[in-house]
Amino acid sequence: MKKFSNYLFDIGSTRVKWLFNGSITTILVKDFDPEKFQTERIYYSNVNPILKDKLSKLSNWINITELFKTDTEYKWLGTDRRVAIYGIKNGIVVDFGTAITIDIVKNSFHKGGYILLGLKKYFDEVEQTFPHINFSKNSENCECDKFLPNLSACAILCGYITTITNFLENLKKSIV
């Protein structure tokens, strides 16, 4: 069987991920230079407005976004979300990235969704707001599913996780 020898890129708000010969690589957007990739064809999906013009000028870069048609009334549904829900008949699709997106699809129709602050942004804000808690160090051994938190760092982490999981459980009940 012939190996797929083209690149496939997922360009997000803060990171660029790509697949080549079965391996996935991830780097920060600020460190990414698309002109360094000089292969015949490179396929990509992009949500980063800073790179949009640069990529459109590179003839070997092929934007696959338009291949992912989505039946929706949602205004300005992002490429990443269109790709994530493509082919879903019924379900809730959750994508954890710079933001957490939650999309509802029923009878192959995208009904809408939610966007929440991503984990890293949330925890960065916690670190800035409450530096005395030493969140990074003190949240390493939290077991949110076993014990009621008795440390502020764990209370913050478990509160965040519980909020999202409860929201998803309630959403699931309301759309079934």
N, C-alpha and C positions, 0 to 999 in steps of 0.2 A: 504494500500500500504506500502511495506517495505521501510524504509528509507535507503538511501545509506550510509553505515557506513565506507567507506574507505576514506583515504585522497587522495587529488589530489593537487599536488604541481606545481607551476610555478616558477622556479628558474632563476632569471635574473642576470644581471651584478651587480646590487647594492641592490636589494631587493628580498625577498622570499615571495611569496603569496601562501596561501593554502586554500582549500575548505574542510570543514568537517561539515557534517550534516546541510548543507545550509548556513553556516557562513563562511565568508572570513576573514582571518587574514593576516597581512603584517608585516614583520620585516626586518631589515637590514641584509644583507648577513653576516656581521661580527659578528652578534649576533646569528646566526643560527647554531645549532648542530643537524644534522640528526639522530644521535644515540639516541637522547632523545625520538624519536617516535618509540614505541615498539608495533605496531599493526601488524596484520597478513600480510596485503598488503598495500603498499603505491605506488601510481602511480605518476610519475613526468616527467616534461619536463625541461631540464637544458641547459642554455647557459653559465654557469659560469665554466671556466676551472679549477679554484681552487678547486671546489667541485666534479669535474668529477670522479677522482680516488676514493675518499672517498665513494661516492654513489655507484659506481660499486662493491664495496666490501661488501655492505650491502644486504643480500639476500632477505629481505622483501621490498626493494625499486625496483620498476619495471619501467624502462625507456620506456615511450610510444612514444618516438620520431619517431621510425621506422614505427609506424602505419600511419604516415602522409606523404605518398609518394607524391612527387611533380614533375610534368613534367616541367623541366626547363633546360636551359643551363648555368644557373648562377653557378659560382664556389663558394663553401663554403657558401651556403645559410643557415643562422642560424636557429636553431630549432624553436625559437620564431616566425620567419617569416614564416617558413613552416606551423606551426600550425595556424597562423593568416590567411593564404590564402587557407588553406585546404577547399575544397568544393566550392570555388568561381569559377564561370564559366566566368564571365566578370566583371571587376571592378578595382577600385583603393582602396587598403587597406592601411590605415594609422594607425600606432601604436605609441602611445606616451609613451615612457619609458625613460631609461637613454639616449637613442638615439631616434630620431623620424625616423621611417622607413616608406617608401612609396613604395609599390609594385604594379606592373601592371600585371593583369591577363587577357588574351584574349583567348577565346575558350578553357578554362581550362588549358592553357599553361602559365606558369610564364615567362613573357617577360624580367623582370629585375626590377630594382628599385633604390631607393636613400636612403642614410642615412644622416641625419642631426643631428647636436648637439642638445641634449635634452634641454628642458626648464630649468631644474635646473642647468645644467652645464653652459648654456648660461648666466643665471642670476647670478650665482656665479662669473663668469668671469666679468660681468658688475660691480658687487659689489667691486671686487678686483681692477679693472681698474679705476673706478670712485667712490671712497668711498664718496666723497663730495656730490654726488647726493642723497645719502641715498635712494637707489632704493627700498628696501623692504618697507619702510614707505611711500614713495612718489608715489608709483605706485598702491596703494590699490584702489583708486577711479577713475582709468582711464576708460573712455568710448570710446574705439577705434572706435566703429561703429557709434558714434553720433557727435563727435567733432574732429576738427583738434587739435592735442596735443599742449598745451602751457606750458608744464612743461617737463624738460629733462627726468625724469623717465618715464613719459607717452609716450614721443616720442620714447624712447628705447623699451618699451613694445609694443606699437602699431606698431612700425617699424618691430619688430620680427613677430608679429601676421599677419600683412599685407603681409609681404614677403612670409610666408608659405601659407596663403590663396590664394594669387595671383598665386603663383607657382602651387598650386593644381587646380585652375580654368583653367590656361593655359594648364596644363597637361591633364585635362579632355577634353578640346577642341581638343587637338592634337591627342588623341587616339580614339575619337568617330568616 
